[in-house]
Amino acid sequence: MSYIDGFVMAVPTANKQKFIDHAERCDSVFIEFGATRVIECWGDDVPNGQQTDFRKAVGATDDETVVFSWIEWPDKATRDAGMSKMMSEDFNDERIDPKKNPMPFDAKRLIYGGFAPIVEF
């Protein structure tokens, strides 16, 4: 069964195109390292909750949009190997170099995690 990395972030609404450009450059690296697909979703119907919600989770302000993204890998071993290559000191690729392709959002408020699917149709 596949393995999923999930991400939620707050992106300044004015930076939508910058985010798309950034993602298009970075996401190709995940595909090269074995991901089967990468999905970037711009918040369209993200309601405010009474106790918690996506906006609160990432501290989104009124001028920010919540982005929900995931990377699908064929399995956890492929994900671990791919991420290990990307995080190694020897890996040097301008597509993920923050100096050449800066994140158009506050990465300190990014939430992420790895998930093992338990039901899949």
Jmol script that loads the backbone (N, CA, C; Angstrom):
load data "model"
ATOM      1  N   MET A   1       0.847  -1.180   0.000  1.00  0.00           N
ATOM      2  CA  MET A   1       0.000   0.000   0.000  1.00  0.00           C
ATOM      3  C   MET A   1       0.895   1.248   0.000  1.00  0.00           C
ATOM      4  N   SER A   2       0.402   2.326  -0.530  1.00  0.00           N
ATOM      5  CA  SER A   2       1.177   3.558  -0.662  1.00  0.00           C
ATOM      6  C   SER A   2       1.495   4.199   0.695  1.00  0.00           C
ATOM      7  N   TYR A   3       2.294   5.239   0.657  1.00  0.00           N
ATOM      8  CA  TYR A   3       2.631   6.022   1.844  1.00  0.00           C
ATOM      9  C   TYR A   3       2.417   7.490   1.487  1.00  0.00           C
ATOM     10  N   ILE A   4       1.901   8.280   2.427  1.00  0.00           N
ATOM     11  CA  ILE A   4       1.527   9.666   2.161  1.00  0.00           C
ATOM     12  C   ILE A   4       2.239  10.615   3.115  1.00  0.00           C
ATOM     13  N   ASP A   5       2.835  11.666   2.561  1.00  0.00           N
ATOM     14  CA  ASP A   5       3.300  12.801   3.358  1.00  0.00           C
ATOM     15  C   ASP A   5       2.268  13.902   3.173  1.00  0.00           C
ATOM     16  N   GLY A   6       1.752  14.434   4.280  1.00  0.00           N
ATOM     17  CA  GLY A   6       0.734  15.480   4.212  1.00  0.00           C
ATOM     18  C   GLY A   6       1.248  16.788   4.785  1.00  0.00           C
ATOM     19  N   PHE A   7       0.778  17.910   4.223  1.00  0.00           N
ATOM     20  CA  PHE A   7       1.234  19.242   4.604  1.00  0.00           C
ATOM     21  C   PHE A   7       0.053  20.214   4.645  1.00  0.00           C
ATOM     22  N   VAL A   8       0.055  21.105   5.608  1.00  0.00           N
ATOM     23  CA  VAL A   8      -0.900  22.210   5.658  1.00  0.00           C
ATOM     24  C   VAL A   8      -0.091  23.460   5.969  1.00  0.00           C
ATOM     25  N   MET A   9      -0.368  24.545   5.233  1.00  0.00           N
ATOM     26  CA  MET A   9       0.374  25.796   5.434  1.00  0.00           C
ATOM     27  C   MET A   9      -0.515  26.985   5.130  1.00  0.00           C
ATOM     28  N   ALA A  10      -0.116  28.135   5.642  1.00  0.00           N
ATOM     29  CA  ALA A  10      -0.791  29.398   5.345  1.00  0.00           C
ATOM     30  C   ALA A  10       0.084  30.171   4.374  1.00  0.00           C
ATOM     31  N   VAL A  11      -0.477  30.510   3.220  1.00  0.00           N
ATOM     32  CA  VAL A  11       0.262  31.227   2.189  1.00  0.00           C
ATOM     33  C   VAL A  11      -0.395  32.584   1.980  1.00  0.00           C
ATOM     34  N   PRO A  12       0.382  33.669   1.994  1.00  0.00           N
ATOM     35  CA  PRO A  12      -0.230  34.961   1.682  1.00  0.00           C
ATOM     36  C   PRO A  12      -0.993  34.856   0.352  1.00  0.00           C
ATOM     37  N   THR A  13      -2.244  35.260   0.377  1.00  0.00           N
ATOM     38  CA  THR A  13      -3.088  35.147  -0.807  1.00  0.00           C
ATOM     39  C   THR A  13      -2.448  35.830  -2.008  1.00  0.00           C
ATOM     40  N   ALA A  14      -1.770  36.927  -1.773  1.00  0.00           N
ATOM     41  CA  ALA A  14      -1.095  37.651  -2.859  1.00  0.00           C
ATOM     42  C   ALA A  14       0.045  36.842  -3.471  1.00  0.00           C
ATOM     43  N   ASN A  15       0.506  35.807  -2.791  1.00  0.00           N
ATOM     44  CA  ASN A  15       1.629  34.988  -3.273  1.00  0.00           C
ATOM     45  C   ASN A  15       1.175  33.717  -3.991  1.00  0.00           C
ATOM     46  N   LYS A  16      -0.069  33.653  -4.417  1.00  0.00           N
ATOM     47  CA  LYS A  16      -0.567  32.417  -5.037  1.00  0.00           C
ATOM     48  C   LYS A  16       0.314  31.987  -6.208  1.00  0.00           C
ATOM     49  N   GLN A  17       0.602  32.890  -7.133  1.00  0.00           N
ATOM     50  CA  GLN A  17       1.410  32.499  -8.292  1.00  0.00           C
ATOM     51  C   GLN A  17       2.840  32.154  -7.871  1.00  0.00           C
ATOM     52  N   LYS A  18       3.386  32.887  -6.895  1.00  0.00           N
ATOM     53  CA  LYS A  18       4.722  32.551  -6.394  1.00  0.00           C
ATOM     54  C   LYS A  18       4.719  31.145  -5.803  1.00  0.00           C
ATOM     55  N   PHE A  19       3.635  30.796  -5.090  1.00  0.00           N
ATOM     56  CA  PHE A  19       3.535  29.461  -4.513  1.00  0.00           C
ATOM     57  C   PHE A  19       3.486  28.410  -5.623  1.00  0.00           C
ATOM     58  N   ILE A  20       2.681  28.646  -6.638  1.00  0.00           N
ATOM     59  CA  ILE A  20       2.578  27.704  -7.757  1.00  0.00           C
ATOM     60  C   ILE A  20       3.943  27.517  -8.417  1.00  0.00           C
ATOM     61  N   ASP A  21       4.631  28.617  -8.681  1.00  0.00           N
ATOM     62  CA  ASP A  21       5.961  28.536  -9.304  1.00  0.00           C
ATOM     63  C   ASP A  21       6.939  27.759  -8.428  1.00  0.00           C
ATOM     64  N   HIS A  22       6.918  28.061  -7.118  1.00  0.00           N
ATOM     65  CA  HIS A  22       7.792  27.367  -6.157  1.00  0.00           C
ATOM     66  C   HIS A  22       7.489  25.864  -6.159  1.00  0.00           C
ATOM     67  N   ALA A  23       6.211  25.515  -6.069  1.00  0.00           N
ATOM     68  CA  ALA A  23       5.805  24.110  -6.000  1.00  0.00           C
ATOM     69  C   ALA A  23       6.170  23.366  -7.280  1.00  0.00           C
ATOM     70  N   GLU A  24       5.950  23.996  -8.421  1.00  0.00           N
ATOM     71  CA  GLU A  24       6.273  23.327  -9.677  1.00  0.00           C
ATOM     72  C   GLU A  24       7.758  22.983  -9.764  1.00  0.00           C
ATOM     73  N   ARG A  25       8.593  23.826  -9.207  1.00  0.00           N
ATOM     74  CA  ARG A  25      10.034  23.528  -9.210  1.00  0.00           C
ATOM     75  C   ARG A  25      10.363  22.432  -8.207  1.00  0.00           C
ATOM     76  N   CYS A  26       9.881  22.564  -6.985  1.00  0.00           N
ATOM     77  CA  CYS A  26      10.209  21.595  -5.923  1.00  0.00           C
ATOM     78  C   CYS A  26       9.593  20.227  -6.167  1.00  0.00           C
ATOM     79  N   ASP A  27       8.350  20.194  -6.599  1.00  0.00           N
ATOM     80  CA  ASP A  27       7.637  18.923  -6.686  1.00  0.00           C
ATOM     81  C   ASP A  27       8.281  17.951  -7.670  1.00  0.00           C
ATOM     82  N   SER A  28       8.944  18.478  -8.680  1.00  0.00           N
ATOM     83  CA  SER A  28       9.605  17.598  -9.641  1.00  0.00           C
ATOM     84  C   SER A  28      10.712  16.775  -8.984  1.00  0.00           C
ATOM     85  N   VAL A  29      11.310  17.307  -7.925  1.00  0.00           N
ATOM     86  CA  VAL A  29      12.358  16.569  -7.212  1.00  0.00           C
ATOM     87  C   VAL A  29      11.750  15.333  -6.539  1.00  0.00           C
ATOM     88  N   PHE A  30      10.579  15.492  -5.919  1.00  0.00           N
ATOM     89  CA  PHE A  30       9.925  14.347  -5.275  1.00  0.00           C
ATOM     90  C   PHE A  30       9.618  13.253  -6.293  1.00  0.00           C
ATOM     91  N   ILE A  31       9.145  13.658  -7.465  1.00  0.00           N
ATOM     92  CA  ILE A  31       8.841  12.685  -8.516  1.00  0.00           C
ATOM     93  C   ILE A  31      10.122  11.959  -8.946  1.00  0.00           C
ATOM     94  N   GLU A  32      11.210  12.697  -9.113  1.00  0.00           N
ATOM     95  CA  GLU A  32      12.482  12.071  -9.499  1.00  0.00           C
ATOM     96  C   GLU A  32      12.966  11.063  -8.465  1.00  0.00           C
ATOM     97  N   PHE A  33      12.610  11.280  -7.199  1.00  0.00           N
ATOM     98  CA  PHE A  33      13.041  10.373  -6.141  1.00  0.00           C
ATOM     99  C   PHE A  33      12.010   9.303  -5.809  1.00  0.00           C
ATOM    100  N   GLY A  34      11.002   9.150  -6.669  1.00  0.00           N
ATOM    101  CA  GLY A  34      10.108   8.008  -6.529  1.00  0.00           C
ATOM    102  C   GLY A  34       8.671   8.288  -6.168  1.00  0.00           C
ATOM    103  N   ALA A  35       8.307   9.529  -5.868  1.00  0.00           N
ATOM    104  CA  ALA A  35       6.904   9.819  -5.565  1.00  0.00           C
ATOM    105  C   ALA A  35       6.060   9.534  -6.799  1.00  0.00           C
ATOM    106  N   THR A  36       4.857   9.027  -6.583  1.00  0.00           N
ATOM    107  CA  THR A  36       3.975   8.738  -7.709  1.00  0.00           C
ATOM    108  C   THR A  36       3.159   9.956  -8.109  1.00  0.00           C
ATOM    109  N   ARG A  37       2.910  10.849  -7.157  1.00  0.00           N
ATOM    110  CA  ARG A  37       2.252  12.117  -7.479  1.00  0.00           C
ATOM    111  C   ARG A  37       2.382  13.081  -6.314  1.00  0.00           C
ATOM    112  N   VAL A  38       2.258  14.369  -6.654  1.00  0.00           N
ATOM    113  CA  VAL A  38       2.279  15.436  -5.666  1.00  0.00           C
ATOM    114  C   VAL A  38       1.066  16.315  -5.963  1.00  0.00           C
ATOM    115  N   ILE A  39       0.284  16.592  -4.953  1.00  0.00           N
ATOM    116  CA  ILE A  39      -0.933  17.391  -5.112  1.00  0.00           C
ATOM    117  C   ILE A  39      -0.819  18.629  -4.233  1.00  0.00           C
ATOM    118  N   GLU A  40      -1.031  19.798  -4.823  1.00  0.00           N
ATOM    119  CA  GLU A  40      -1.035  21.073  -4.104  1.00  0.00           C
ATOM    120  C   GLU A  40      -2.446  21.647  -4.231  1.00  0.00           C
ATOM    121  N   CYS A  41      -3.115  21.914  -3.132  1.00  0.00           N
ATOM    122  CA  CYS A  41      -4.509  22.365  -3.159  1.00  0.00           C
ATOM    123  C   CYS A  41      -4.648  23.724  -2.491  1.00  0.00           C
ATOM    124  N   TRP A  42      -5.172  24.698  -3.234  1.00  0.00           N
ATOM    125  CA  TRP A  42      -5.402  26.057  -2.742  1.00  0.00           C
ATOM    126  C   TRP A  42      -6.751  26.088  -2.034  1.00  0.00           C
ATOM    127  N   GLY A  43      -6.780  26.565  -0.788  1.00  0.00           N
ATOM    128  CA  GLY A  43      -8.011  26.604  -0.002  1.00  0.00           C
ATOM    129  C   GLY A  43      -9.139  27.323  -0.726  1.00  0.00           C
ATOM    130  N   ASP A  44     -10.296  26.676  -0.771  1.00  0.00           N
ATOM    131  CA  ASP A  44     -11.442  27.191  -1.495  1.00  0.00           C
ATOM    132  C   ASP A  44     -12.673  27.249  -0.593  1.00  0.00           C
ATOM    133  N   ASP A  45     -12.788  26.288   0.304  1.00  0.00           N
ATOM    134  CA  ASP A  45     -13.925  26.205   1.219  1.00  0.00           C
ATOM    135  C   ASP A  45     -13.380  25.697   2.548  1.00  0.00           C
ATOM    136  N   VAL A  46     -12.737  26.586   3.296  1.00  0.00           N
ATOM    137  CA  VAL A  46     -12.061  26.222   4.545  1.00  0.00           C
ATOM    138  C   VAL A  46     -12.758  26.965   5.687  1.00  0.00           C
ATOM    139  N   PRO A  47     -13.790  26.350   6.270  1.00  0.00           N
ATOM    140  CA  PRO A  47     -14.580  27.049   7.288  1.00  0.00           C
ATOM    141  C   PRO A  47     -13.840  27.217   8.614  1.00  0.00           C
ATOM    142  N   ASN A  48     -14.261  28.220   9.340  1.00  0.00           N
ATOM    143  CA  ASN A  48     -13.768  28.429  10.702  1.00  0.00           C
ATOM    144  C   ASN A  48     -14.503  27.464  11.623  1.00  0.00           C
ATOM    145  N   GLY A  49     -13.747  26.771  12.458  1.00  0.00           N
ATOM    146  CA  GLY A  49     -14.355  25.842  13.409  1.00  0.00           C
ATOM    147  C   GLY A  49     -14.577  26.502  14.761  1.00  0.00           C
ATOM    148  N   GLN A  50     -15.314  25.839  15.628  1.00  0.00           N
ATOM    149  CA  GLN A  50     -15.550  26.383  16.958  1.00  0.00           C
ATOM    150  C   GLN A  50     -14.366  26.134  17.882  1.00  0.00           C
ATOM    151  N   GLN A  51     -13.747  24.955  17.771  1.00  0.00           N
ATOM    152  CA  GLN A  51     -12.602  24.649  18.625  1.00  0.00           C
ATOM    153  C   GLN A  51     -11.287  24.651  17.873  1.00  0.00           C
ATOM    154  N   THR A  52     -11.284  24.056  16.691  1.00  0.00           N
ATOM    155  CA  THR A  52     -10.075  24.034  15.874  1.00  0.00           C
ATOM    156  C   THR A  52     -10.464  23.929  14.407  1.00  0.00           C
ATOM    157  N   ASP A  53      -9.534  24.222  13.551  1.00  0.00           N
ATOM    158  CA  ASP A  53      -9.750  24.138  12.114  1.00  0.00           C
ATOM    159  C   ASP A  53      -8.402  24.290  11.424  1.00  0.00           C
ATOM    160  N   PHE A  54      -8.394  24.185  10.113  1.00  0.00           N
ATOM    161  CA  PHE A  54      -7.142  24.310   9.367  1.00  0.00           C
ATOM    162  C   PHE A  54      -6.501  25.680   9.575  1.00  0.00           C
ATOM    163  N   ARG A  55      -7.299  26.738   9.570  1.00  0.00           N
ATOM    164  CA  ARG A  55      -6.755  28.095   9.712  1.00  0.00           C
ATOM    165  C   ARG A  55      -6.057  28.258  11.067  1.00  0.00           C
ATOM    166  N   LYS A  56      -6.694  27.788  12.122  1.00  0.00           N
ATOM    167  CA  LYS A  56      -6.088  27.890  13.460  1.00  0.00           C
ATOM    168  C   LYS A  56      -4.828  27.032  13.553  1.00  0.00           C
ATOM    169  N   ALA A  57      -4.860  25.877  12.907  1.00  0.00           N
ATOM    170  CA  ALA A  57      -3.720  24.955  12.993  1.00  0.00           C
ATOM    171  C   ALA A  57      -2.438  25.587  12.482  1.00  0.00           C
ATOM    172  N   VAL A  58      -2.549  26.461  11.473  1.00  0.00           N
ATOM    173  CA  VAL A  58      -1.353  27.080  10.884  1.00  0.00           C
ATOM    174  C   VAL A  58      -1.277  28.578  11.171  1.00  0.00           C
ATOM    175  N   GLY A  59      -2.181  29.081  12.022  1.00  0.00           N
ATOM    176  CA  GLY A  59      -2.158  30.501  12.382  1.00  0.00           C
ATOM    177  C   GLY A  59      -2.413  31.418  11.196  1.00  0.00           C
ATOM    178  N   ALA A  60      -3.296  31.006  10.284  1.00  0.00           N
ATOM    179  CA  ALA A  60      -3.577  31.815   9.095  1.00  0.00           C
ATOM    180  C   ALA A  60      -4.248  33.128   9.471  1.00  0.00           C
ATOM    181  N   THR A  61      -3.816  34.191   8.818  1.00  0.00           N
ATOM    182  CA  THR A  61      -4.411  35.508   9.004  1.00  0.00           C
ATOM    183  C   THR A  61      -5.421  35.769   7.892  1.00  0.00           C
ATOM    184  N   ASP A  62      -6.131  36.881   7.990  1.00  0.00           N
ATOM    185  CA  ASP A  62      -7.163  37.191   7.000  1.00  0.00           C
ATOM    186  C   ASP A  62      -6.614  37.347   5.578  1.00  0.00           C
ATOM    187  N   ASP A  63      -5.345  37.696   5.458  1.00  0.00           N
ATOM    188  CA  ASP A  63      -4.765  37.885   4.123  1.00  0.00           C
ATOM    189  C   ASP A  63      -3.994  36.649   3.644  1.00  0.00           C
ATOM    190  N   GLU A  64      -4.262  35.497   4.275  1.00  0.00           N
ATOM    191  CA  GLU A  64      -3.606  34.248   3.889  1.00  0.00           C
ATOM    192  C   GLU A  64      -4.646  33.196   3.508  1.00  0.00           C
ATOM    193  N   THR A  65      -4.226  32.283   2.649  1.00  0.00           N
ATOM    194  CA  THR A  65      -5.056  31.160   2.223  1.00  0.00           C
ATOM    195  C   THR A  65      -4.405  29.876   2.715  1.00  0.00           C
ATOM    196  N   VAL A  66      -5.230  28.947   3.182  1.00  0.00           N
ATOM    197  CA  VAL A  66      -4.716  27.659   3.632  1.00  0.00           C
ATOM    198  C   VAL A  66      -4.465  26.774   2.409  1.00  0.00           C
ATOM    199  N   VAL A  67      -3.287  26.157   2.382  1.00  0.00           N
ATOM    200  CA  VAL A  67      -2.917  25.221   1.325  1.00  0.00           C
ATOM    201  C   VAL A  67      -2.763  23.843   1.960  1.00  0.00           C
ATOM    202  N   PHE A  68      -3.360  22.861   1.321  1.00  0.00           N
ATOM    203  CA  PHE A  68      -3.304  21.469   1.760  1.00  0.00           C
ATOM    204  C   PHE A  68      -2.619  20.692   0.647  1.00  0.00           C
ATOM    205  N   SER A  69      -1.543  20.001   0.981  1.00  0.00           N
ATOM    206  CA  SER A  69      -0.752  19.301  -0.029  1.00  0.00           C
ATOM    207  C   SER A  69      -0.420  17.898   0.449  1.00  0.00           C
ATOM    208  N   TRP A  70      -0.192  17.027  -0.520  1.00  0.00           N
ATOM    209  CA  TRP A  70       0.314  15.709  -0.142  1.00  0.00           C
ATOM    210  C   TRP A  70       1.184  15.139  -1.247  1.00  0.00           C
ATOM    211  N   ILE A  71       2.062  14.262  -0.791  1.00  0.00           N
ATOM    212  CA  ILE A  71       2.944  13.529  -1.698  1.00  0.00           C
ATOM    213  C   ILE A  71       2.602  12.056  -1.524  1.00  0.00           C
ATOM    214  N   GLU A  72       2.330  11.401  -2.619  1.00  0.00           N
ATOM    215  CA  GLU A  72       2.033   9.968  -2.577  1.00  0.00           C
ATOM    216  C   GLU A  72       3.262   9.199  -3.050  1.00  0.00           C
ATOM    217  N   TRP A  73       3.673   8.257  -2.241  1.00  0.00           N
ATOM    218  CA  TRP A  73       4.821   7.397  -2.538  1.00  0.00           C
ATOM    219  C   TRP A  73       4.318   5.970  -2.712  1.00  0.00           C
ATOM    220  N   PRO A  74       5.042   5.144  -3.453  1.00  0.00           N
ATOM    221  CA  PRO A  74       4.591   3.759  -3.600  1.00  0.00           C
ATOM    222  C   PRO A  74       4.637   2.985  -2.282  1.00  0.00           C
ATOM    223  N   ASP A  75       5.554   3.370  -1.384  1.00  0.00           N
ATOM    224  CA  ASP A  75       5.684   2.714  -0.085  1.00  0.00           C
ATOM    225  C   ASP A  75       6.592   3.578   0.804  1.00  0.00           C
ATOM    226  N   LYS A  76       6.641   3.243   2.085  1.00  0.00           N
ATOM    227  CA  LYS A  76       7.436   4.033   3.031  1.00  0.00           C
ATOM    228  C   LYS A  76       8.931   3.923   2.746  1.00  0.00           C
ATOM    229  N   ALA A  77       9.380   2.772   2.291  1.00  0.00           N
ATOM    230  CA  ALA A  77      10.808   2.605   2.003  1.00  0.00           C
ATOM    231  C   ALA A  77      11.253   3.564   0.891  1.00  0.00           C
ATOM    232  N   THR A  78      10.448   3.722  -0.147  1.00  0.00           N
ATOM    233  CA  THR A  78      10.778   4.659  -1.232  1.00  0.00           C
ATOM    234  C   THR A  78      10.776   6.083  -0.705  1.00  0.00           C
ATOM    235  N   ARG A  79       9.798   6.399   0.127  1.00  0.00           N
ATOM    236  CA  ARG A  79       9.740   7.746   0.724  1.00  0.00           C
ATOM    237  C   ARG A  79      10.970   8.006   1.581  1.00  0.00           C
ATOM    238  N   ASP A  80      11.313   7.071   2.444  1.00  0.00           N
ATOM    239  CA  ASP A  80      12.462   7.265   3.328  1.00  0.00           C
ATOM    240  C   ASP A  80      13.750   7.430   2.531  1.00  0.00           C
ATOM    241  N   ALA A  81      13.919   6.637   1.478  1.00  0.00           N
ATOM    242  CA  ALA A  81      15.124   6.732   0.644  1.00  0.00           C
ATOM    243  C   ALA A  81      15.162   8.075  -0.087  1.00  0.00           C
ATOM    244  N   GLY A  82      14.032   8.487  -0.651  1.00  0.00           N
ATOM    245  CA  GLY A  82      13.974   9.765  -1.367  1.00  0.00           C
ATOM    246  C   GLY A  82      14.233  10.954  -0.463  1.00  0.00           C
ATOM    247  N   MET A  83      13.605  10.962   0.695  1.00  0.00           N
ATOM    248  CA  MET A  83      13.796  12.071   1.638  1.00  0.00           C
ATOM    249  C   MET A  83      15.229  12.079   2.173  1.00  0.00           C
ATOM    250  N   SER A  84      15.791  10.912   2.382  1.00  0.00           N
ATOM    251  CA  SER A  84      17.169  10.833   2.855  1.00  0.00           C
ATOM    252  C   SER A  84      18.124  11.449   1.831  1.00  0.00           C
ATOM    253  N   LYS A  85      17.909  11.162   0.550  1.00  0.00           N
ATOM    254  CA  LYS A  85      18.745  11.753  -0.503  1.00  0.00           C
ATOM    255  C   LYS A  85      18.603  13.279  -0.512  1.00  0.00           C
ATOM    256  N   MET A  86      17.363  13.748  -0.409  1.00  0.00           N
ATOM    257  CA  MET A  86      17.130  15.192  -0.459  1.00  0.00           C
ATOM    258  C   MET A  86      17.733  15.918   0.731  1.00  0.00           C
ATOM    259  N   MET A  87      17.770  15.274   1.871  1.00  0.00           N
ATOM    260  CA  MET A  87      18.261  15.915   3.086  1.00  0.00           C
ATOM    261  C   MET A  87      19.764  15.733   3.292  1.00  0.00           C
ATOM    262  N   SER A  88      20.405  14.934   2.450  1.00  0.00           N
ATOM    263  CA  SER A  88      21.835  14.700   2.631  1.00  0.00           C
ATOM    264  C   SER A  88      22.636  15.955   2.304  1.00  0.00           C
ATOM    265  N   GLU A  89      23.760  16.087   2.950  1.00  0.00           N
ATOM    266  CA  GLU A  89      24.635  17.245   2.726  1.00  0.00           C
ATOM    267  C   GLU A  89      25.187  17.263   1.309  1.00  0.00           C
ATOM    268  N   ASP A  90      25.254  16.116   0.674  1.00  0.00           N
ATOM    269  CA  ASP A  90      25.788  16.024  -0.686  1.00  0.00           C
ATOM    270  C   ASP A  90      24.785  16.478  -1.748  1.00  0.00           C
ATOM    271  N   PHE A  91      23.495  16.502  -1.393  1.00  0.00           N
ATOM    272  CA  PHE A  91      22.471  16.859  -2.368  1.00  0.00           C
ATOM    273  C   PHE A  91      22.455  18.370  -2.564  1.00  0.00           C
ATOM    274  N   ASN A  92      22.597  18.793  -3.804  1.00  0.00           N
ATOM    275  CA  ASN A  92      22.625  20.215  -4.130  1.00  0.00           C
ATOM    276  C   ASN A  92      21.791  20.415  -5.386  1.00  0.00           C
ATOM    277  N   ASP A  93      20.586  20.952  -5.213  1.00  0.00           N
ATOM    278  CA  ASP A  93      19.681  21.155  -6.340  1.00  0.00           C
ATOM    279  C   ASP A  93      18.997  22.497  -6.152  1.00  0.00           C
ATOM    280  N   GLU A  94      19.160  23.394  -7.128  1.00  0.00           N
ATOM    281  CA  GLU A  94      18.617  24.745  -6.985  1.00  0.00           C
ATOM    282  C   GLU A  94      17.093  24.759  -6.881  1.00  0.00           C
ATOM    283  N   ARG A  95      16.433  23.672  -7.324  1.00  0.00           N
ATOM    284  CA  ARG A  95      14.965  23.633  -7.230  1.00  0.00           C
ATOM    285  C   ARG A  95      14.491  23.656  -5.782  1.00  0.00           C
ATOM    286  N   ILE A  96      15.295  23.123  -4.863  1.00  0.00           N
ATOM    287  CA  ILE A  96      14.899  23.158  -3.451  1.00  0.00           C
ATOM    288  C   ILE A  96      15.841  24.002  -2.597  1.00  0.00           C
ATOM    289  N   ASP A  97      16.702  24.744  -3.232  1.00  0.00           N
ATOM    290  CA  ASP A  97      17.612  25.653  -2.527  1.00  0.00           C
ATOM    291  C   ASP A  97      16.830  26.911  -2.133  1.00  0.00           C
ATOM    292  N   PRO A  98      16.674  27.172  -0.831  1.00  0.00           N
ATOM    293  CA  PRO A  98      15.881  28.329  -0.403  1.00  0.00           C
ATOM    294  C   PRO A  98      16.437  29.673  -0.887  1.00  0.00           C
ATOM    295  N   LYS A  99      17.715  29.702  -1.244  1.00  0.00           N
ATOM    296  CA  LYS A  99      18.279  30.955  -1.768  1.00  0.00           C
ATOM    297  C   LYS A  99      17.861  31.177  -3.224  1.00  0.00           C
ATOM    298  N   LYS A 100      17.661  30.088  -3.968  1.00  0.00           N
ATOM    299  CA  LYS A 100      17.300  30.205  -5.383  1.00  0.00           C
ATOM    300  C   LYS A 100      15.807  30.000  -5.634  1.00  0.00           C
ATOM    301  N   ASN A 101      15.123  29.339  -4.715  1.00  0.00           N
ATOM    302  CA  ASN A 101      13.687  29.088  -4.831  1.00  0.00           C
ATOM    303  C   ASN A 101      13.066  29.257  -3.446  1.00  0.00           C
ATOM    304  N   PRO A 102      13.012  30.508  -2.946  1.00  0.00           N
ATOM    305  CA  PRO A 102      12.534  30.737  -1.582  1.00  0.00           C
ATOM    306  C   PRO A 102      11.065  30.361  -1.395  1.00  0.00           C
ATOM    307  N   MET A 103      10.757  29.871  -0.207  1.00  0.00           N
ATOM    308  CA  MET A 103       9.371  29.528   0.112  1.00  0.00           C
ATOM    309  C   MET A 103       8.565  30.820   0.212  1.00  0.00           C
ATOM    310  N   PRO A 104       7.435  30.914  -0.480  1.00  0.00           N
ATOM    311  CA  PRO A 104       6.624  32.130  -0.444  1.00  0.00           C
ATOM    312  C   PRO A 104       5.610  32.120   0.699  1.00  0.00           C
ATOM    313  N   PHE A 105       6.018  31.547   1.831  1.00  0.00           N
ATOM    314  CA  PHE A 105       5.163  31.465   3.018  1.00  0.00           C
ATOM    315  C   PHE A 105       6.060  31.268   4.233  1.00  0.00           C
ATOM    316  N   ASP A 106       5.478  31.380   5.416  1.00  0.00           N
ATOM    317  CA  ASP A 106       6.219  31.215   6.663  1.00  0.00           C
ATOM    318  C   ASP A 106       6.312  29.724   6.998  1.00  0.00           C
ATOM    319  N   ALA A 107       7.453  29.135   6.725  1.00  0.00           N
ATOM    320  CA  ALA A 107       7.638  27.695   6.924  1.00  0.00           C
ATOM    321  C   ALA A 107       7.555  27.282   8.393  1.00  0.00           C
ATOM    322  N   LYS A 108       7.697  28.223   9.314  1.00  0.00           N
ATOM    323  CA  LYS A 108       7.591  27.888  10.739  1.00  0.00           C
ATOM    324  C   LYS A 108       6.170  27.473  11.106  1.00  0.00           C
ATOM    325  N   ARG A 109       5.196  27.866  10.279  1.00  0.00           N
ATOM    326  CA  ARG A 109       3.792  27.512  10.549  1.00  0.00           C
ATOM    327  C   ARG A 109       3.314  26.349   9.684  1.00  0.00           C
ATOM    328  N   LEU A 110       4.205  25.731   8.955  1.00  0.00           N
ATOM    329  CA  LEU A 110       3.889  24.550   8.157  1.00  0.00           C
ATOM    330  C   LEU A 110       3.720  23.363   9.093  1.00  0.00           C
ATOM    331  N   ILE A 111       2.659  22.597   8.903  1.00  0.00           N
ATOM    332  CA  ILE A 111       2.530  21.347   9.659  1.00  0.00           C
ATOM    333  C   ILE A 111       2.593  20.192   8.654  1.00  0.00           C
ATOM    334  N   TYR A 112       3.205  19.104   9.059  1.00  0.00           N
ATOM    335  CA  TYR A 112       3.376  17.981   8.149  1.00  0.00           C
ATOM    336  C   TYR A 112       3.504  16.684   8.923  1.00  0.00           C
ATOM    337  N   GLY A 113       3.351  15.610   8.215  1.00  0.00           N
ATOM    338  CA  GLY A 113       3.528  14.307   8.827  1.00  0.00           C
ATOM    339  C   GLY A 113       3.451  13.223   7.764  1.00  0.00           C
ATOM    340  N   GLY A 114       3.926  12.044   8.120  1.00  0.00           N
ATOM    341  CA  GLY A 114       3.859  10.883   7.252  1.00  0.00           C
ATOM    342  C   GLY A 114       2.726   9.964   7.712  1.00  0.00           C
ATOM    343  N   PHE A 115       2.000   9.411   6.745  1.00  0.00           N
ATOM    344  CA  PHE A 115       0.814   8.631   7.054  1.00  0.00           C
ATOM    345  C   PHE A 115       0.765   7.326   6.276  1.00  0.00           C
ATOM    346  N   ALA A 116       0.457   6.259   6.999  1.00  0.00           N
ATOM    347  CA  ALA A 116       0.270   4.934   6.382  1.00  0.00           C
ATOM    348  C   ALA A 116      -1.218   4.726   6.147  1.00  0.00           C
ATOM    349  N   PRO A 117      -1.650   4.646   4.884  1.00  0.00           N
ATOM    350  CA  PRO A 117      -3.072   4.419   4.620  1.00  0.00           C
ATOM    351  C   PRO A 117      -3.543   3.121   5.259  1.00  0.00           C
ATOM    352  N   ILE A 118      -4.762   3.153   5.773  1.00  0.00           N
ATOM    353  CA  ILE A 118      -5.342   1.945   6.385  1.00  0.00           C
ATOM    354  C   ILE A 118      -6.588   1.478   5.634  1.00  0.00           C
ATOM    355  N   VAL A 119      -7.166   2.361   4.814  1.00  0.00           N
ATOM    356  CA  VAL A 119      -8.277   1.994   3.934  1.00  0.00           C
ATOM    357  C   VAL A 119      -8.031   2.689   2.608  1.00  0.00           C
ATOM    358  N   GLU A 120      -8.144   1.948   1.516  1.00  0.00           N
ATOM    359  CA  GLU A 120      -7.933   2.532   0.200  1.00  0.00           C
ATOM    360  C   GLU A 120      -8.889   1.884  -0.776  1.00  0.00           C
ATOM    361  N   PHE A 121      -9.639   2.665  -1.537  1.00  0.00           N
ATOM    362  CA  PHE A 121     -10.568   2.148  -2.548  1.00  0.00           C
ATOM    363  C   PHE A 121     -10.022   2.379  -3.930  1.00  0.00           C
TER     364      PHE A 121
END
end "model"
wireframe off; spacefill off
backbone 0.3
color backbone group
